[in-house]
C-alpha cells in the first residue's frame, strides 16, 4: 500500500526530471509539480492515518518531518 504510494511519487519525480531535461513547455512542468504536490499531500494523510491504526512508535517524529516540507 505505502510502497505503491512511494512508487507513484518517484514516478512523478522521474517525469519531472524528464520534462526538465527535455526542455518541455512550462505548462508541463507546472502540471507535474501540481500533481506531485497533490499526491504528496494525499500520501502524508494516508500514512498518518495508518500510524494511528497501527500504533507506529515514531509517528510523532514522522509527522513533524511531514510538516517541515513545504506542501
C-alpha positions as CSV (number, residue, x, y, z in Angstrom):
1,X,0.0,0.0,0.0
2,X,2.5,2.6,1.1
3,X,5.1,1.1,-1.3
4,X,2.7,1.9,-4.2
5,X,2.4,5.4,-3.0
6,X,6.2,5.8,-2.9
7,X,6.5,4.3,-6.4
8,X,3.9,6.8,-7.7
9,X,5.8,9.7,-6.1
10,X,9.1,8.5,-7.5
11,X,7.5,8.1,-10.9
12,X,6.3,11.7,-10.8
13,X,9.8,12.9,-9.8
14,X,11.2,10.9,-12.8
15,X,8.6,12.6,-15.1
16,X,9.6,16.0,-13.7
17,X,13.2,15.2,-14.4
18,X,12.4,14.1,-17.9
19,X,10.4,17.2,-18.8
20,X,13.1,19.5,-17.3
21,X,15.9,17.8,-19.2
22,X,13.8,17.7,-22.4
23,X,13.1,21.4,-22.1
24,X,9.3,20.8,-22.3
25,X,6.9,23.7,-22.1
26,X,6.5,25.4,-18.7
27,X,2.9,24.2,-18.6
28,X,4.0,20.6,-18.5
29,X,6.4,21.3,-15.6
30,X,3.6,23.1,-13.8
31,X,1.2,20.1,-14.3
32,X,3.7,17.6,-13.0
33,X,4.6,19.8,-10.0
34,X,0.9,20.2,-9.1
35,X,0.3,16.5,-9.4
36,X,3.3,15.7,-7.2
37,X,2.2,18.2,-4.6
38,X,-1.4,16.8,-4.6
39,X,-0.1,13.3,-4.4
40,X,2.3,14.1,-1.6
41,X,-0.4,15.7,0.5
42,X,-2.6,12.6,-0.1
43,X,0.2,10.3,0.8
44,X,1.0,12.1,4.0
45,X,-2.6,11.9,5.1
46,X,-2.8,8.2,4.2
47,X,0.5,7.4,6.0
48,X,-0.6,9.3,9.2
49,X,-3.9,7.6,9.2
50,X,-2.1,4.3,9.2
51,X,0.2,5.5,12.0
52,X,-2.9,5.8,14.2
53,X,-4.3,2.4,13.3
54,X,-1.0,0.6,13.9
55,X,0.3,2.4,16.9
56,X,3.5,3.3,15.0
57,X,6.2,4.1,17.6
58,X,7.8,7.0,15.7
59,X,4.5,8.6,14.5
60,X,5.1,12.0,16.1
61,X,8.6,12.3,14.7
62,X,7.4,11.3,11.2
63,X,4.5,13.7,11.4
64,X,6.9,16.6,12.3
65,X,9.0,15.6,9.2
66,X,5.9,15.8,7.1
67,X,5.1,19.2,8.5
68,X,8.6,20.5,7.7
69,X,8.0,20.0,3.9
70,X,6.5,23.0,2.1
71,X,3.4,21.3,0.6
